[in-house]
């Protein structure tokens, strides 16, 4: 501790000396150089006055007045330059204000006791003031703490905030790792336990250790996806290059790993490549079950990115991330079209099939192609006016309006479909998804009341429908009906596998509900 104070005193004295030397040193030479520079500038100004007079920009009187002013300034600058080399007048005043550091001591002695006291105060007040401030707001008697000890203490504080059951599980997993430090399975189990506790820093370390030791083949894709997701969470939602590599490796182990596909699409959007993001998410949405709890997240992402980038979903062909990486993508028409549907099927299907062969991944239609698609959509709308009972036709029209960015028309068509089939959960869910897409495209975050009405009807027909359980629970929570929200979300929770992020998200929403 004594050594610390000695070092503080020495450093303070050195810093004080440097500051005083730089501030109080004599500036005679600098003053002379400055005076010479000023004279050069004024000579140039005199020449400029002569040139302006010759060009007729100044009259004789104006030029004479300007010369007098510049010459006055030249005399003043010449006086300052000479004053820097003599003791008298303005030069003497400047010397008095720029006393050298070592000249302070004889000056102080000449001034007598008061001068010496003043010099001592100057050298002592700043370091002593700093010391006093540290004693007041610092902790000089606190023993040093190694970095590892501080990290351990922070982890202990995190653990203390966890439920006892979770702490016990983490301790059990740690004990298993200590017994078998070369077991990838033990490290994987520890990493997943950390993820459930939302300790993602520790989760990344454990999952990386499991990866390096060699993950089991049947767990490799999911585990790498989990590792990448924890990296994204640690990066405040940013898909870093490190995380991106984990997701690509996950897809190389299992091309269907949905978590990796979702985050790679999100990373493409963050990197300013919306076409790539849309292509990946459209491909993912085609593979996800329609009632998957995270399907709405993908749908909203598609709507938001499409709207912000001004890219109709209709103009983007689906593409798998690995195919985009290799540059060899077979472009397909959106799901739900067949060769013999023709124009009666999804509008634009036949034209897409012809144009896709020559289109790069995510490349949009040109103006002529877009005009053709719009014509087909209008043709479908006209046929539906003649046959308004065609529920599937109204849903196709709603989808087509949506991908063209015509969300008002999309919602209106979805309403017509719901009116025709009020007891068909699939139709009602499809209509609600269209309305959620319109919500996302408008930049809104609160689902419209009609969405809740549709899901109430779905819940009557299918009491365990996952999407209905989620949205009706959300509406109940917003209305203050905590008991119903808790009941619905607990029923939803049992349907979601423990390793899915959606489960943790629902659990957090449950935990956030106020006590009844």
Buried (B, 14 or more C-beta within 10 A) or exposed (E): EEEEEEEBEEEBBEEBEEEBEEEBBBBBEEBBEBBEEBBEEBEEBEEEBEEBBEEEEBEEEEBEEBBEEBEEBBEBBBEBBBBBEEEEEBBEEBBEEBBEBEBBEEEBEEEEEEBEEEBEEEBEEBBEEEBEEEEEEEEEEEEEEEEEEEEEEEEEEBBEEBEEEBBEBBEEBBEBBEEEEEBBBBBBBBBBBBBBBBBBBBBBBBBBBBBEBEBEEEBBBBBBBBBBBBBBBBEEEEBBEBBBEBBBBBBBBBBEBBBBBBBBBBBBBEEEBBBBBBBBBBBBBEBBEEBBBBBBBBBBBBBBBBBEBEBBBBBBBBBBBBBBEEEEBEBBBBEBBEEEEEBBBBBBBBBBBEBBEEBEBBBBBEEEBBEBBBEBBEEBBEBBEEEEEBBBBBBBBBBBBBBBBBBEBBBBBBBBBBEBBEEBBBBBBBBBBBBBBBBBBEEEEEBBEBBBBBBBBBBEBBEEBBBBBBBBBBBBBEEEBBEBBBBBBBBBBEBBEEBBBBBBBBBEBBEEBEEE
